[in-house]
Amino acid sequence: MFESPRVASVALAGVLVALSASAVRAHGDHDWIRQRGHLSADGKPCCGKDDCTPLIPERVKQTASGYSLLEFGLVVPYREARPSEDGKYWLCMTHSTRVRCFFAPPSGM
């Protein structure tokens, strides 16, 4: 299949780089939340591995009492929302489905 052991080594290295890049990307989109040390209202880290998910903007509605997250049946009060650094909506939850942190784009984005 490969012409030489060197070609096989280069091919294997390419596969390993591609796999590691996809693993980084899996947590990378919201890694800014962890890197900046964002904390919940009760002082706990917002983000652990796989705790944060992006929200579809059309599924987030602003109401008189806060942000209504239609997919989750939740309303996050405005005072608990944090500004999103990447202009997207993010929801970070505990494994018990309790909201840790909610990030919203600054007004006008």
Backbone as CSV, one residue per row, in Angstrom:
resi,resn,N_x,N_y,N_z,CA_x,CA_y,CA_z,C_x,C_y,C_z
1,MET,0.815,-1.186,0.000,0.000,0.000,0.000,0.861,1.253,0.000
2,PHE,1.806,1.394,0.962,2.723,2.524,0.991,4.030,2.100,0.350
3,GLU,4.703,3.048,-0.276,5.940,2.740,-0.968,7.092,2.507,-0.012
4,SER,7.072,3.139,1.145,8.184,2.975,2.085,7.691,3.209,3.508
5,PRO,8.499,2.784,4.491,8.120,3.046,5.889,8.014,4.545,6.176
6,ARG,8.835,5.357,5.513,8.788,6.812,5.727,7.427,7.379,5.279
7,VAL,6.927,6.930,4.147,5.633,7.389,3.664,4.535,6.968,4.636
8,ALA,4.635,5.753,5.154,3.653,5.265,6.121,3.686,6.111,7.393
9,SER,4.881,6.475,7.854,5.015,7.303,9.053,4.411,8.682,8.851
10,VAL,4.659,9.263,7.690,4.104,10.583,7.397,2.579,10.510,7.332
11,ALA,2.046,9.469,6.713,0.593,9.302,6.626,-0.018,9.140,8.012
12,LEU,0.613,8.326,8.855,0.123,8.125,10.219,0.166,9.434,11.007
13,ALA,1.228,10.192,10.854,1.331,11.476,11.545,0.208,12.413,11.105
14,GLY,-0.104,12.412,9.822,-1.193,13.244,9.310,-2.529,12.875,9.918
15,VAL,-2.774,11.580,10.050,-4.022,11.109,10.658,-4.096,11.537,12.117
16,LEU,-3.002,11.394,12.851,-2.985,11.780,14.265,-3.209,13.278,14.443
17,VAL,-2.617,14.089,13.582,-2.821,15.540,13.661,-4.287,15.876,13.398
18,ALA,-4.884,15.249,12.398,-6.297,15.509,12.086,-7.202,15.118,13.250
19,LEU,-6.927,13.975,13.878,-7.740,13.537,15.009,-7.602,14.469,16.201
20,SER,-6.384,14.893,16.495,-6.191,15.780,17.644,-6.798,17.148,17.376
21,ALA,-6.760,17.618,16.139,-7.367,18.911,15.813,-8.878,18.853,16.004
22,SER,-9.507,17.745,15.640,-10.953,17.654,15.827,-11.298,17.571,17.306
23,ALA,-10.464,16.941,18.115,-10.714,16.884,19.559,-10.606,18.274,20.174
24,VAL,-9.650,19.067,19.735,-9.508,20.420,20.248,-10.714,21.257,19.840
25,ARG,-11.145,21.118,18.601,-12.284,21.873,18.108,-13.550,21.533,18.895
26,ALA,-13.688,20.293,19.344,-14.888,19.884,20.068,-15.089,20.708,21.329
27,HIS,-14.030,21.120,21.983,-14.148,21.951,23.177,-13.706,23.378,22.895
28,GLY,-13.110,23.602,21.735,-12.511,24.889,21.433,-13.471,26.031,21.221
29,ASP,-14.648,25.798,20.654,-15.564,26.898,20.355,-15.941,27.691,21.597
30,HIS,-16.110,27.028,22.701,-16.489,27.747,23.922,-15.378,27.745,24.969
31,ASP,-14.176,27.391,24.565,-13.085,27.331,25.538,-12.759,28.701,26.117
32,TRP,-13.163,29.778,25.438,-12.950,31.115,25.995,-13.648,31.262,27.345
33,ILE,-14.730,30.556,27.553,-15.458,30.638,28.825,-14.576,30.094,29.950
34,ARG,-13.955,28.950,29.709,-13.063,28.354,30.713,-11.785,29.171,30.871
35,GLN,-11.195,29.566,29.744,-9.919,30.288,29.792,-10.012,31.610,30.534
36,ARG,-11.120,32.293,30.404,-11.282,33.590,31.071,-11.723,33.434,32.530
37,GLY,-12.000,32.212,32.946,-12.362,31.962,34.334,-13.731,32.495,34.724
38,HIS,-14.661,32.515,33.770,-16.013,32.994,34.089,-16.629,32.123,35.182
39,LEU,-17.297,32.790,36.123,-17.907,32.093,37.254,-19.413,32.312,37.259
40,SER,-20.117,31.345,37.828,-21.566,31.452,37.981,-21.880,32.427,39.115
41,ALA,-23.157,32.708,39.291,-23.587,33.618,40.361,-23.164,33.120,41.739
42,ASP,-23.054,31.781,41.892,-22.634,31.241,43.193,-21.128,30.986,43.275
43,GLY,-20.365,31.547,42.314,-18.909,31.495,42.374,-18.264,30.239,41.833
44,LYS,-19.013,29.378,41.171,-18.456,28.147,40.603,-18.102,28.377,39.133
45,PRO,-17.106,27.652,38.625,-16.751,27.807,37.210,-17.951,27.509,36.302
46,CYS,-18.100,28.327,35.272,-19.206,28.137,34.324,-19.034,26.869,33.510
47,CYS,-17.805,26.548,33.202,-17.565,25.554,32.169,-16.625,24.458,32.611
48,GLY,-17.098,23.246,32.446,-16.250,22.080,32.538,-16.344,21.381,31.189
49,LYS,-15.737,20.256,31.052,-15.781,19.542,29.779,-17.233,19.227,29.414
50,ASP,-17.637,19.651,28.220,-18.965,19.388,27.666,-20.116,20.008,28.454
51,ASP,-19.867,21.057,29.225,-20.926,21.699,30.009,-21.646,22.816,29.268
52,CYS,-21.043,23.373,28.232,-21.606,24.529,27.542,-22.008,24.159,26.123
53,THR,-23.106,24.747,25.698,-23.598,24.482,24.356,-24.052,25.783,23.710
54,PRO,-23.790,25.935,22.408,-24.297,27.131,21.739,-25.797,26.998,21.523
55,LEU,-26.486,28.120,21.534,-27.928,28.119,21.320,-28.244,28.743,19.968
56,ILE,-29.280,28.256,19.340,-29.736,28.814,18.070,-30.399,30.156,18.376
57,PRO,-29.917,31.235,17.786,-30.457,32.564,18.127,-31.973,32.669,17.994
58,GLU,-32.541,32.012,17.008,-33.990,32.066,16.814,-34.765,31.368,17.932
59,ARG,-34.073,30.573,18.749,-34.715,29.852,19.850,-34.509,30.558,21.197
60,VAL,-33.972,31.779,21.139,-33.803,32.605,22.339,-34.630,33.865,22.135
61,LYS,-35.551,34.117,23.039,-36.434,35.283,22.939,-36.241,36.170,24.161
62,GLN,-36.189,37.473,23.927,-36.113,38.407,25.044,-37.530,38.747,25.481
63,THR,-37.774,38.571,26.769,-39.079,38.849,27.346,-38.910,39.918,28.434
64,ALA,-40.007,40.305,29.047,-39.945,41.295,30.124,-39.124,40.793,31.312
65,SER,-39.112,39.474,31.531,-38.422,38.932,32.706,-37.021,38.389,32.419
66,GLY,-36.635,38.293,31.157,-35.299,37.796,30.840,-35.264,37.100,29.491
67,TYR,-34.242,36.279,29.312,-34.067,35.520,28.081,-34.822,34.199,28.194
68,SER,-35.768,33.994,27.297,-36.521,32.740,27.268,-35.790,31.770,26.343
69,LEU,-35.353,30.639,26.899,-34.633,29.619,26.138,-35.636,28.546,25.764
70,LEU,-36.185,28.661,24.571,-37.315,27.844,24.147,-37.015,26.347,24.179
71,GLU,-35.804,25.939,23.801,-35.466,24.506,23.777,-35.465,23.882,25.168
72,PHE,-35.225,24.705,26.184,-35.058,24.187,27.538,-36.223,24.530,28.464
73,GLY,-37.143,25.360,28.002,-38.251,25.768,28.852,-37.786,26.590,30.046
74,LEU,-36.744,27.390,29.862,-36.160,28.184,30.944,-36.221,29.658,30.619
75,VAL,-36.237,30.478,31.658,-36.066,31.916,31.506,-34.888,32.315,32.386
76,VAL,-33.893,32.944,31.777,-32.731,33.426,32.517,-32.910,34.927,32.723
77,PRO,-32.995,35.377,33.980,-33.157,36.821,34.236,-31.994,37.615,33.625
78,TYR,-32.291,38.808,33.169,-31.266,39.650,32.542,-30.059,39.855,33.453
79,ARG,-30.303,39.991,34.750,-29.193,40.255,35.687,-28.219,39.082,35.776
80,GLU,-28.659,37.890,35.386,-27.792,36.711,35.441,-27.058,36.434,34.132
81,ALA,-27.426,37.145,33.069,-26.768,36.951,31.770,-25.404,37.643,31.771
82,ARG,-24.460,37.008,31.126,-23.126,37.565,30.977,-22.903,37.891,29.498
83,PRO,-22.036,38.866,29.207,-21.788,39.186,27.796,-20.961,38.086,27.114
84,SER,-21.400,37.701,25.938,-20.698,36.690,25.158,-19.549,37.342,24.398
85,GLU,-18.379,36.757,24.489,-17.205,37.315,23.817,-17.179,36.995,22.329
86,ASP,-17.915,35.985,21.909,-17.882,35.622,20.487,-19.176,35.997,19.758
87,GLY,-20.080,36.712,20.437,-21.311,37.164,19.800,-22.376,36.101,19.654
88,LYS,-22.219,34.965,20.345,-23.202,33.881,20.276,-23.855,33.685,21.644
89,TYR,-25.016,33.037,21.625,-25.657,32.628,22.878,-25.038,31.306,23.320
90,TRP,-24.721,31.210,24.612,-24.174,29.982,25.187,-24.900,29.675,26.486
91,LEU,-25.162,28.407,26.715,-25.761,27.953,27.963,-24.843,26.908,28.574
92,CYS,-24.463,27.133,29.821,-23.636,26.177,30.557,-24.492,25.611,31.682
93,MET,-24.573,24.288,31.741,-25.427,23.635,32.733,-24.637,22.572,33.487
94,THR,-25.101,22.278,34.681,-24.537,21.165,35.439,-25.153,19.877,34.893
95,HIS,-24.628,18.767,35.314,-25.172,17.481,34.873,-26.575,17.249,35.428
96,SER,-26.939,18.000,36.458,-28.288,17.887,37.009,-29.254,18.852,36.321
97,THR,-28.831,19.407,35.194,-29.610,20.332,34.360,-29.915,21.665,35.041
98,ARG,-29.103,22.061,35.970,-29.225,23.381,36.582,-28.352,24.354,35.794
99,VAL,-28.875,25.541,35.500,-28.119,26.534,34.744,-26.945,27.034,35.584
100,ARG,-25.753,26.939,35.018,-24.580,27.540,35.665,-24.408,28.962,35.182
101,CYS,-24.317,29.113,33.844,-24.080,30.416,33.251,-24.802,30.520,31.911
102,PHE,-25.186,31.730,31.582,-25.793,32.015,30.295,-25.086,33.240,29.722
103,PHE,-24.661,33.129,28.474,-23.967,34.205,27.792,-24.818,34.668,26.612
104,ALA,-24.969,35.973,26.493,-25.741,36.561,25.399,-24.873,37.581,24.669
105,PRO,-25.097,37.699,23.348,-24.337,38.717,22.600,-24.684,40.105,23.106
106,PRO,-23.725,41.010,23.048,-24.047,42.394,23.427,-25.177,42.918,22.528
107,SER,-25.944,43.840,23.025,-27.063,44.406,22.246,-26.554,44.918,20.910
108,GLY,-27.347,44.678,19.886,-27.001,45.169,18.560,-26.215,44.186,17.720
109,MET,-25.848,43.020,18.263,-25.099,42.040,17.450,-26.065,41.118,16.758
